Amino acid sequence: MNKVTLLGRLTKDIDVSIYGKGKNKGCYTNYCVAVNRPKKKGDEESECDFIYCVSFGKTAEFLKEYARKGARVLVEGALQVDAYENKNGDYCTSTKVLVNKVELIDFYDKK
């Protein structure tokens, strides 16, 4: 089973992108969630992981409407690892969460 649940803060405002035409038209958004890692004994500060996420359709539109930089979000989805070759010819991987459910912990009313 491939299931990821994250609780963290948005690192920037949501920006929705459009793809396709006609009936195949849709929207998506890429964003980053900063997730605190628990402190280890003896550490002065906790560490933070920056997890890249992508949402589609109604979820992306919902985030665009109500989520703002710094808002706490709970995201659920599946982990996806992509392999690619960079401009130097090196093999690289990129990891992101394909989000299927989002809950806003800090809810903003757009005014």
Rosetta constraint file for C-alpha pairs under 8 A:
AtomPair CA 2 CA 78 HARMONIC 5.42 0.50
AtomPair CA 2 CA 79 HARMONIC 6.45 0.50
AtomPair CA 3 CA 76 HARMONIC 7.18 0.50
AtomPair CA 3 CA 77 HARMONIC 5.70 0.50
AtomPair CA 3 CA 78 HARMONIC 4.81 0.50
AtomPair CA 3 CA 79 HARMONIC 6.85 0.50
AtomPair CA 4 CA 75 HARMONIC 7.95 0.50
AtomPair CA 4 CA 76 HARMONIC 5.57 0.50
AtomPair CA 4 CA 77 HARMONIC 5.30 0.50
AtomPair CA 4 CA 78 HARMONIC 5.55 0.50
AtomPair CA 4 CA 79 HARMONIC 6.49 0.50
AtomPair CA 4 CA 97 HARMONIC 7.41 0.50
AtomPair CA 5 CA 74 HARMONIC 7.10 0.50
AtomPair CA 5 CA 75 HARMONIC 5.69 0.50
AtomPair CA 5 CA 76 HARMONIC 4.52 0.50
AtomPair CA 5 CA 77 HARMONIC 6.73 0.50
AtomPair CA 6 CA 35 HARMONIC 7.15 0.50
AtomPair CA 6 CA 73 HARMONIC 7.95 0.50
AtomPair CA 6 CA 74 HARMONIC 5.64 0.50
AtomPair CA 6 CA 75 HARMONIC 5.32 0.50
AtomPair CA 6 CA 76 HARMONIC 6.61 0.50
AtomPair CA 7 CA 35 HARMONIC 6.33 0.50
AtomPair CA 7 CA 72 HARMONIC 7.05 0.50
AtomPair CA 7 CA 73 HARMONIC 5.78 0.50
AtomPair CA 7 CA 74 HARMONIC 4.52 0.50
AtomPair CA 7 CA 75 HARMONIC 6.63 0.50
AtomPair CA 8 CA 33 HARMONIC 5.63 0.50
AtomPair CA 8 CA 34 HARMONIC 5.23 0.50
AtomPair CA 8 CA 35 HARMONIC 4.46 0.50
AtomPair CA 8 CA 36 HARMONIC 7.02 0.50
AtomPair CA 8 CA 72 HARMONIC 5.39 0.50
AtomPair CA 8 CA 73 HARMONIC 5.67 0.50
AtomPair CA 8 CA 74 HARMONIC 6.74 0.50
AtomPair CA 9 CA 33 HARMONIC 5.33 0.50
AtomPair CA 9 CA 34 HARMONIC 5.19 0.50
AtomPair CA 9 CA 35 HARMONIC 6.80 0.50
AtomPair CA 9 CA 69 HARMONIC 7.57 0.50
AtomPair CA 9 CA 70 HARMONIC 5.23 0.50
AtomPair CA 9 CA 71 HARMONIC 5.31 0.50
AtomPair CA 9 CA 72 HARMONIC 4.31 0.50
AtomPair CA 9 CA 73 HARMONIC 5.99 0.50
AtomPair CA 10 CA 31 HARMONIC 7.32 0.50
AtomPair CA 10 CA 32 HARMONIC 5.98 0.50
AtomPair CA 10 CA 33 HARMONIC 4.75 0.50
AtomPair CA 10 CA 34 HARMONIC 6.36 0.50
AtomPair CA 10 CA 68 HARMONIC 7.11 0.50
AtomPair CA 10 CA 69 HARMONIC 5.16 0.50
AtomPair CA 10 CA 70 HARMONIC 5.04 0.50
AtomPair CA 10 CA 71 HARMONIC 5.64 0.50
AtomPair CA 10 CA 72 HARMONIC 6.57 0.50
AtomPair CA 10 CA 73 HARMONIC 7.16 0.50
AtomPair CA 11 CA 31 HARMONIC 7.60 0.50
AtomPair CA 11 CA 32 HARMONIC 5.74 0.50
AtomPair CA 11 CA 33 HARMONIC 6.03 0.50
AtomPair CA 11 CA 34 HARMONIC 6.44 0.50
AtomPair CA 11 CA 69 HARMONIC 5.57 0.50
AtomPair CA 11 CA 70 HARMONIC 6.08 0.50
AtomPair CA 12 CA 31 HARMONIC 7.41 0.50
AtomPair CA 12 CA 32 HARMONIC 7.46 0.50
AtomPair CA 12 CA 68 HARMONIC 6.94 0.50
AtomPair CA 12 CA 69 HARMONIC 4.25 0.50
AtomPair CA 12 CA 70 HARMONIC 7.02 0.50
AtomPair CA 13 CA 64 HARMONIC 7.94 0.50
AtomPair CA 13 CA 67 HARMONIC 7.06 0.50
AtomPair CA 13 CA 68 HARMONIC 4.84 0.50
AtomPair CA 13 CA 69 HARMONIC 4.53 0.50
AtomPair CA 14 CA 29 HARMONIC 7.06 0.50
AtomPair CA 14 CA 30 HARMONIC 7.76 0.50
AtomPair CA 14 CA 31 HARMONIC 6.66 0.50
AtomPair CA 14 CA 63 HARMONIC 6.57 0.50
AtomPair CA 14 CA 64 HARMONIC 5.28 0.50
AtomPair CA 14 CA 67 HARMONIC 6.81 0.50
AtomPair CA 14 CA 68 HARMONIC 6.71 0.50
AtomPair CA 14 CA 69 HARMONIC 7.59 0.50
AtomPair CA 15 CA 29 HARMONIC 6.13 0.50
AtomPair CA 15 CA 30 HARMONIC 7.52 0.50
AtomPair CA 15 CA 64 HARMONIC 6.45 0.50
AtomPair CA 16 CA 27 HARMONIC 6.48 0.50
AtomPair CA 16 CA 28 HARMONIC 5.72 0.50
AtomPair CA 16 CA 29 HARMONIC 4.77 0.50
AtomPair CA 16 CA 30 HARMONIC 7.79 0.50
AtomPair CA 16 CA 60 HARMONIC 6.69 0.50
AtomPair CA 16 CA 61 HARMONIC 7.23 0.50
AtomPair CA 16 CA 64 HARMONIC 6.49 0.50
AtomPair CA 17 CA 27 HARMONIC 5.51 0.50
AtomPair CA 17 CA 28 HARMONIC 5.43 0.50
AtomPair CA 17 CA 29 HARMONIC 5.99 0.50
AtomPair CA 18 CA 25 HARMONIC 7.17 0.50
AtomPair CA 18 CA 26 HARMONIC 5.79 0.50
AtomPair CA 18 CA 27 HARMONIC 4.39 0.50
AtomPair CA 18 CA 28 HARMONIC 6.52 0.50
AtomPair CA 19 CA 25 HARMONIC 5.66 0.50
AtomPair CA 19 CA 26 HARMONIC 5.48 0.50
AtomPair CA 19 CA 27 HARMONIC 5.97 0.50
AtomPair CA 19 CA 28 HARMONIC 7.82 0.50
AtomPair CA 20 CA 24 HARMONIC 5.33 0.50
AtomPair CA 20 CA 25 HARMONIC 4.22 0.50
AtomPair CA 20 CA 26 HARMONIC 6.42 0.50
AtomPair CA 21 CA 25 HARMONIC 4.44 0.50
AtomPair CA 21 CA 26 HARMONIC 8.00 0.50
AtomPair CA 26 CA 56 HARMONIC 7.60 0.50
AtomPair CA 26 CA 57 HARMONIC 6.05 0.50
AtomPair CA 27 CA 56 HARMONIC 5.80 0.50
AtomPair CA 27 CA 57 HARMONIC 5.27 0.50
AtomPair CA 27 CA 60 HARMONIC 6.80 0.50
AtomPair CA 27 CA 61 HARMONIC 7.54 0.50
AtomPair CA 28 CA 54 HARMONIC 6.96 0.50
AtomPair CA 28 CA 55 HARMONIC 5.48 0.50
AtomPair CA 28 CA 56 HARMONIC 4.19 0.50
AtomPair CA 28 CA 57 HARMONIC 6.12 0.50
AtomPair CA 28 CA 60 HARMONIC 5.49 0.50
AtomPair CA 28 CA 61 HARMONIC 7.97 0.50
AtomPair CA 29 CA 54 HARMONIC 5.56 0.50
AtomPair CA 29 CA 55 HARMONIC 5.40 0.50
AtomPair CA 29 CA 56 HARMONIC 6.57 0.50
AtomPair CA 29 CA 60 HARMONIC 5.68 0.50
AtomPair CA 30 CA 52 HARMONIC 7.18 0.50
AtomPair CA 30 CA 53 HARMONIC 5.76 0.50
AtomPair CA 30 CA 54 HARMONIC 4.52 0.50
AtomPair CA 30 CA 55 HARMONIC 6.76 0.50
AtomPair CA 31 CA 52 HARMONIC 5.83 0.50
AtomPair CA 31 CA 53 HARMONIC 5.38 0.50
AtomPair CA 31 CA 54 HARMONIC 6.41 0.50
AtomPair CA 32 CA 50 HARMONIC 6.26 0.50
AtomPair CA 32 CA 51 HARMONIC 5.50 0.50
AtomPair CA 32 CA 52 HARMONIC 4.41 0.50
AtomPair CA 32 CA 53 HARMONIC 5.90 0.50
AtomPair CA 33 CA 50 HARMONIC 5.70 0.50
AtomPair CA 33 CA 51 HARMONIC 5.23 0.50
AtomPair CA 33 CA 52 HARMONIC 6.40 0.50
AtomPair CA 33 CA 53 HARMONIC 7.32 0.50
AtomPair CA 33 CA 73 HARMONIC 7.97 0.50
AtomPair CA 34 CA 48 HARMONIC 6.33 0.50
AtomPair CA 34 CA 49 HARMONIC 5.70 0.50
AtomPair CA 34 CA 50 HARMONIC 4.55 0.50
AtomPair CA 34 CA 51 HARMONIC 6.36 0.50
AtomPair CA 35 CA 48 HARMONIC 5.49 0.50
AtomPair CA 35 CA 49 HARMONIC 5.19 0.50
AtomPair CA 35 CA 50 HARMONIC 6.31 0.50
AtomPair CA 35 CA 51 HARMONIC 7.34 0.50
AtomPair CA 36 CA 46 HARMONIC 6.73 0.50
AtomPair CA 36 CA 47 HARMONIC 5.92 0.50
AtomPair CA 36 CA 48 HARMONIC 4.35 0.50
AtomPair CA 36 CA 49 HARMONIC 6.30 0.50
AtomPair CA 37 CA 46 HARMONIC 6.10 0.50
AtomPair CA 37 CA 47 HARMONIC 5.28 0.50
AtomPair CA 37 CA 48 HARMONIC 5.57 0.50
AtomPair CA 37 CA 49 HARMONIC 6.96 0.50
AtomPair CA 38 CA 46 HARMONIC 6.01 0.50
AtomPair CA 38 CA 47 HARMONIC 7.29 0.50
AtomPair CA 39 CA 43 HARMONIC 6.20 0.50
AtomPair CA 39 CA 44 HARMONIC 7.89 0.50
AtomPair CA 39 CA 45 HARMONIC 6.68 0.50
AtomPair CA 39 CA 46 HARMONIC 4.61 0.50
AtomPair CA 39 CA 47 HARMONIC 7.09 0.50
AtomPair CA 40 CA 46 HARMONIC 7.59 0.50
AtomPair CA 51 CA 96 HARMONIC 6.67 0.50
AtomPair CA 51 CA 97 HARMONIC 7.59 0.50
AtomPair CA 52 CA 95 HARMONIC 7.34 0.50
AtomPair CA 52 CA 96 HARMONIC 4.94 0.50
AtomPair CA 52 CA 97 HARMONIC 6.42 0.50
AtomPair CA 53 CA 96 HARMONIC 5.29 0.50
AtomPair CA 53 CA 97 HARMONIC 4.61 0.50
AtomPair CA 53 CA 98 HARMONIC 6.04 0.50
AtomPair CA 53 CA 99 HARMONIC 6.54 0.50
AtomPair CA 54 CA 96 HARMONIC 7.30 0.50
AtomPair CA 54 CA 97 HARMONIC 6.34 0.50
AtomPair CA 54 CA 98 HARMONIC 5.25 0.50
AtomPair CA 54 CA 99 HARMONIC 5.92 0.50
AtomPair CA 55 CA 59 HARMONIC 6.03 0.50
AtomPair CA 55 CA 60 HARMONIC 5.18 0.50
AtomPair CA 55 CA 98 HARMONIC 6.35 0.50
AtomPair CA 55 CA 99 HARMONIC 5.18 0.50
AtomPair CA 55 CA 100 HARMONIC 6.90 0.50
AtomPair CA 56 CA 60 HARMONIC 5.08 0.50
AtomPair CA 56 CA 61 HARMONIC 7.99 0.50
AtomPair CA 56 CA 99 HARMONIC 7.88 0.50
AtomPair CA 57 CA 61 HARMONIC 6.39 0.50
AtomPair CA 58 CA 62 HARMONIC 5.98 0.50
AtomPair CA 59 CA 63 HARMONIC 6.28 0.50
AtomPair CA 59 CA 100 HARMONIC 7.42 0.50
AtomPair CA 59 CA 101 HARMONIC 7.13 0.50
AtomPair CA 59 CA 102 HARMONIC 7.06 0.50
AtomPair CA 60 CA 64 HARMONIC 6.22 0.50
AtomPair CA 61 CA 65 HARMONIC 6.23 0.50
AtomPair CA 62 CA 66 HARMONIC 6.22 0.50
AtomPair CA 62 CA 67 HARMONIC 7.74 0.50
AtomPair CA 63 CA 67 HARMONIC 4.90 0.50
AtomPair CA 65 CA 110 HARMONIC 6.99 0.50
AtomPair CA 66 CA 107 HARMONIC 6.76 0.50
AtomPair CA 66 CA 108 HARMONIC 5.46 0.50
AtomPair CA 66 CA 109 HARMONIC 6.38 0.50
AtomPair CA 66 CA 110 HARMONIC 6.32 0.50
AtomPair CA 67 CA 71 HARMONIC 6.35 0.50
AtomPair CA 67 CA 104 HARMONIC 7.24 0.50
AtomPair CA 67 CA 107 HARMONIC 7.07 0.50
AtomPair CA 67 CA 108 HARMONIC 6.52 0.50
AtomPair CA 68 CA 108 HARMONIC 7.37 0.50
AtomPair CA 71 CA 104 HARMONIC 7.40 0.50
AtomPair CA 71 CA 105 HARMONIC 7.32 0.50
AtomPair CA 71 CA 106 HARMONIC 5.39 0.50
AtomPair CA 71 CA 107 HARMONIC 7.47 0.50
AtomPair CA 72 CA 104 HARMONIC 6.27 0.50
AtomPair CA 72 CA 105 HARMONIC 5.21 0.50
AtomPair CA 72 CA 106 HARMONIC 5.41 0.50
AtomPair CA 73 CA 102 HARMONIC 6.84 0.50
AtomPair CA 73 CA 103 HARMONIC 5.74 0.50
AtomPair CA 73 CA 104 HARMONIC 4.66 0.50
AtomPair CA 73 CA 105 HARMONIC 5.44 0.50
AtomPair CA 73 CA 106 HARMONIC 7.25 0.50
AtomPair CA 74 CA 102 HARMONIC 5.71 0.50
AtomPair CA 74 CA 103 HARMONIC 5.07 0.50
AtomPair CA 74 CA 104 HARMONIC 6.39 0.50
AtomPair CA 74 CA 105 HARMONIC 6.99 0.50
AtomPair CA 75 CA 99 HARMONIC 6.45 0.50
AtomPair CA 75 CA 100 HARMONIC 7.77 0.50
AtomPair CA 75 CA 101 HARMONIC 5.83 0.50
AtomPair CA 75 CA 102 HARMONIC 4.58 0.50
AtomPair CA 75 CA 103 HARMONIC 6.51 0.50
AtomPair CA 76 CA 99 HARMONIC 5.65 0.50
AtomPair CA 76 CA 100 HARMONIC 6.07 0.50
AtomPair CA 76 CA 101 HARMONIC 5.17 0.50
AtomPair CA 76 CA 102 HARMONIC 6.46 0.50
AtomPair CA 77 CA 97 HARMONIC 6.01 0.50
AtomPair CA 77 CA 98 HARMONIC 5.32 0.50
AtomPair CA 77 CA 99 HARMONIC 4.17 0.50
AtomPair CA 77 CA 100 HARMONIC 5.10 0.50
AtomPair CA 77 CA 101 HARMONIC 6.68 0.50
AtomPair CA 78 CA 97 HARMONIC 5.48 0.50
AtomPair CA 78 CA 98 HARMONIC 5.26 0.50
AtomPair CA 78 CA 99 HARMONIC 6.64 0.50
AtomPair CA 78 CA 100 HARMONIC 7.99 0.50
AtomPair CA 79 CA 95 HARMONIC 7.09 0.50
AtomPair CA 79 CA 96 HARMONIC 5.93 0.50
AtomPair CA 79 CA 97 HARMONIC 4.61 0.50
AtomPair CA 79 CA 98 HARMONIC 6.32 0.50
AtomPair CA 80 CA 95 HARMONIC 5.75 0.50
AtomPair CA 80 CA 96 HARMONIC 5.47 0.50
AtomPair CA 80 CA 97 HARMONIC 6.02 0.50
AtomPair CA 80 CA 98 HARMONIC 6.82 0.50
AtomPair CA 81 CA 93 HARMONIC 6.56 0.50
AtomPair CA 81 CA 94 HARMONIC 5.61 0.50
AtomPair CA 81 CA 95 HARMONIC 4.48 0.50
AtomPair CA 81 CA 96 HARMONIC 6.62 0.50
AtomPair CA 82 CA 93 HARMONIC 5.47 0.50
AtomPair CA 82 CA 94 HARMONIC 5.15 0.50
AtomPair CA 82 CA 95 HARMONIC 6.42 0.50
AtomPair CA 83 CA 91 HARMONIC 7.15 0.50
AtomPair CA 83 CA 92 HARMONIC 5.74 0.50
AtomPair CA 83 CA 93 HARMONIC 4.42 0.50
AtomPair CA 83 CA 94 HARMONIC 6.48 0.50
AtomPair CA 84 CA 91 HARMONIC 5.96 0.50
AtomPair CA 84 CA 92 HARMONIC 5.40 0.50
AtomPair CA 84 CA 93 HARMONIC 6.20 0.50
AtomPair CA 85 CA 89 HARMONIC 5.52 0.50
AtomPair CA 85 CA 90 HARMONIC 5.43 0.50
AtomPair CA 85 CA 91 HARMONIC 4.69 0.50
AtomPair CA 85 CA 92 HARMONIC 5.91 0.50
AtomPair CA 86 CA 90 HARMONIC 5.47 0.50
AtomPair CA 86 CA 91 HARMONIC 6.64 0.50
AtomPair CA 86 CA 92 HARMONIC 6.81 0.50
